Amino acid sequence: MEDDEPVAESLRRGLLRYGFEVAWVSTGAAALSHDAPYDVVLLDLGLPDTDGLDVCKALRERGDVPIIVISARSDETDRVVGLELGADDYVSKPFGVREVIARIRAVMRRMQPRTATAAEAGGPDRYGDRLTIDRKAARVRLDGAEVGLAPKEYDLLAFLTEEPGALMSREQIMEAVWDANWFGPTKTLDVHVAALRRKLAGAITIEAVRGVGFRLEIAGGGEGSGDSGAAEGSGAGRAKGDGGSDAS
């Protein structure tokens, strides 16, 4: 939900570039009457017809869909009130699309249902029968044995396993793993991909899509616990994210 069209359009383009489908509304009334499914709400507080905090409260009363407030209001009181009314995160303007994407992925990870045993034990994420990733400890195990990965190899694996089967562009990967200010050759990405293929052979496959990027698949068709969800951003609606996520 965003009433400033240039801001909304810029954010929409950024989300589309990362694979999300986006529906945009510019008023609180339109947002509250929106009945298509969505998984994440991006909410501006400065709406023309109502206070965004009231919209946040109304949406939270309807369900537990994650809400990320994006607002020029940087006052601590507004942030605190927004969070107390049910917002899951708060991003102050001006913002970068990469930051918003990271916040979306973070809230969707927190909402992502885990298996009962993993939730009870607080254990690592399992991908297929052979691979586990302990994201808290930054440790990877293959058939129960720890695999030694270089820091960027781990970061790359952690990113790609967020959404197994999703096609990630080189730009997305470089921004997420090496950051947006990386000016070196992207050949370093190929080197790290080759290392993961070698060290995790048989547990995962990383397919290179010429001219686009890479797609990680779990061997044997096992499912991982990557992000999925939708965001109702700079508007309201439904969108497919880069691994099947919906964003509005």
C-alpha positions in Angstrom: 0.0 0.0 0.0 1.6 3.2 -1.2 0.0 6.4 -2.4 3.2 7.9 -4.0 3.1 6.4 -7.5 6.8 6.9 -8.3 7.8 5.2 -5.1 5.3 2.4 -5.7 6.4 1.9 -9.2 10.1 1.8 -8.3 9.4 -0.8 -5.6 7.2 -2.8 -7.9 9.9 -3.0 -10.5 12.4 -4.1 -7.9 10.1 -6.8 -6.6 9.4 -8.0 -10.1 13.1 -8.2 -10.8 13.5 -10.5 -7.9 10.6 -12.7 -9.1 7.7 -11.4 -7.2 4.3 -10.7 -8.6 3.0 -7.4 -7.2 -0.5 -5.9 -6.9 -0.6 -2.3 -5.8 -3.3 -0.2 -4.1 -3.0 3.4 -3.0 -5.6 3.8 -0.3 -6.4 2.0 2.9 -10.0 1.4 1.8 -8.8 -0.4 -1.3 -6.4 -2.5 0.8 -9.0 -3.5 3.2 -11.5 -4.5 0.4 -8.8 -6.5 -1.4 -9.9 -10.1 -1.4 -7.2 -11.9 -3.5 -4.8 -14.0 -1.5 -1.4 -12.6 -0.4 1.4 -13.7 1.9 3.2 -10.5 2.9 1.9 -6.9 3.2 4.1 -3.8 2.5 2.3 -0.9 4.2 2.9 2.8 3.9 1.6 4.7 6.9 0.9 7.9 5.1 -2.2 6.9 3.1 -4.5 9.6 1.8 -7.8 8.3 3.2 -6.8 6.8 6.6 -3.9 6.3 8.9 -1.8 3.4 8.0 -1.6 2.3 11.6 -5.4 1.8 11.6 -5.0 -0.4 8.4 -2.2 -2.3 10.2 -4.4 -3.0 13.1 -7.4 -4.1 10.9 -5.2 -6.4 8.9 -3.7 -8.0 12.0 -7.2 -8.6 13.4 -8.0 -10.6 10.2 -5.1 -13.0 10.4 -1.4 -13.6 10.9 -0.1 -12.6 7.4 3.3 -10.8 7.9 3.1 -7.0 7.7 6.2 -4.8 6.9 5.7 -1.1 7.4 7.5 1.1 5.0 7.2 4.7 6.0 8.9 8.2 6.0 7.9 8.4 9.7 11.2 7.7 11.4 10.0 8.7 14.9 10.6 6.0 17.4 7.0 6.3 18.7 5.6 5.5 15.3 7.8 2.4 15.0 6.9 1.2 18.4 3.2 1.7 17.9 3.3 0.0 14.5 5.1 -3.0 16.0 2.7 -3.1 18.9 -0.3 -3.1 16.5 1.0 -6.2 14.8 3.6 -5.2 12.2 6.4 -7.7 11.9 9.0 -5.2 10.7 9.5 -1.5 10.0 11.6 0.0 7.2 12.2 3.8 7.1 12.3 5.7 3.8 14.4 6.2 1.9 15.1 2.5 1.5 16.8 0.2 -0.9 15.0 -2.6 -2.7 17.6 -5.1 -1.6 16.9 -4.2 2.0 13.1 -4.7 1.5 13.7 -8.1 -0.2 15.9 -9.2 2.7 13.2 -8.1 5.2 10.5 -10.0 3.2 12.6 -13.1 3.2 13.3 -12.8 6.9 9.7 -12.5 7.9 8.7 -15.3 5.6 11.4 -17.5 7.1 10.0 -16.8 10.6 6.5 -17.7 9.4 7.6 -20.8 7.4 6.2 -23.9 9.0 8.9 -26.4 10.0 8.5 -30.1 10.7 7.4 -31.0 14.2 10.7 -32.6 15.1 12.8 -29.6 13.8 10.5 -27.2 15.6 10.6 -29.1 18.8 14.4 -29.7 18.7 15.2 -26.3 17.2 17.4 -28.3 14.9 18.9 -27.7 11.5 16.9 -27.5 8.2 16.9 -30.8 6.2 17.2 -30.9 2.5 16.4 -34.4 1.2 17.8 -37.4 3.0 21.5 -36.4 3.1 21.9 -32.7 3.6 21.3 -30.6 6.7 22.1 -26.9 7.2 22.3 -25.5 10.7 21.7 -21.8 10.0 22.2 -20.7 13.6 25.7 -22.3 13.8 26.5 -21.9 10.1 27.3 -25.6 9.8 26.6 -28.0 6.9 26.4 -31.8 7.2 26.3 -34.4 4.5 25.3 -37.9 5.6 25.9 -36.7 9.2 29.5 -35.6 8.6 30.3 -31.9 8.7 31.4 -30.4 5.4 34.1 -27.8 5.5 32.9 -24.8 3.5 34.6 -21.4 2.9 32.5 -18.5 4.3 31.2 -17.4 0.9 30.5 -21.1 -0.1 28.3 -21.3 2.9 26.6 -18.0 2.2 25.9 -19.1 -1.4 24.5 -22.4 -0.3 22.4 -20.8 2.4 21.0 -18.4 -0.2 20.2 -20.9 -2.9 18.6 -23.3 -0.5 16.2 -20.6 0.7 14.1 -21.6 -2.4 15.1 -24.9 -3.9 14.1 -25.1 -7.6 14.0 -21.3 -8.0 16.0 -19.8 -10.8 18.3 -17.1 -9.4 19.9 -14.6 -11.6 23.6 -13.8 -11.3 22.6 -10.3 -10.2 20.4 -11.6 -7.4 23.1 -14.0 -6.2 25.9 -11.4 -6.4 23.8 -8.8 -4.5 22.7 -11.3 -1.8 26.0 -13.1 -1.2 28.7 -10.5 -2.2 26.5 -7.4 -1.8 25.4 -4.7 -4.2 28.8 -2.9 -4.1 30.7 -5.8 -5.5 32.8 -4.7 -8.5 34.9 -7.7 -9.1 34.4 -10.4 -11.8 31.3 -12.6 -11.5 33.6 -15.5 -12.4 34.1 -15.9 -8.6 30.5 -17.1 -8.5 31.2 -19.9 -10.9 34.2 -20.9 -8.8 32.1 -21.1 -5.7 29.3 -23.0 -7.5 31.9 -25.5 -8.7 33.1 -26.0 -5.1 29.6 -26.7 -3.8 29.0 -29.1 -6.6 32.1 -31.0 -5.7 31.7 -31.0 -1.9 28.0 -31.8 -2.0 27.9 -34.1 -5.0 24.9 -36.5 -4.9 22.9 -34.3 -2.4 22.2 -31.3 -4.6 22.6 -30.3 -8.2 23.2 -26.7 -9.3 22.1 -26.2 -12.8 23.6 -23.3 -14.8 21.0 -21.6 -17.0 23.0 -19.9 -19.8 22.7 -16.1 -19.8 20.5 -16.1 -16.6 21.9 -17.7 -13.5 21.7 -20.9 -11.4 19.0 -23.2 -10.1 19.6 -25.5 -7.1 17.7 -28.8 -6.9 17.7 -31.3 -4.0 18.8 -34.7 -5.3 16.1 -37.3 -5.4 13.3 -34.6 -5.5 13.5 -34.0 -1.7 12.0 -30.7 -0.6 13.9 -28.1 1.3 12.7 -25.4 3.6 13.2 -22.4 1.4 11.1 -19.2 1.6 7.7 -19.0 0.1 5.2 -16.4 0.5 3.5 -13.3 -0.9 3.9 -9.7 -0.2 1.3 -7.0 -0.3 3.6 -4.3 -1.3 3.2 -0.7 -2.2 -0.3 -1.9 -2.8 -2.4 -4.9 -2.2 -2.6 -8.0 -4.2 -0.8 -11.2 -5.1 2.5 -12.0 -6.5 4.7 -15.0 -7.2 8.1 -14.6 -5.6 11.3 -16.1 -6.9 10.6 -19.5 -5.6 6.9 -19.5 -5.7 6.4 -16.6 -3.3 3.5 -14.3 -3.5 4.0 -10.6 -3.0 1.4 -7.8 -3.0 
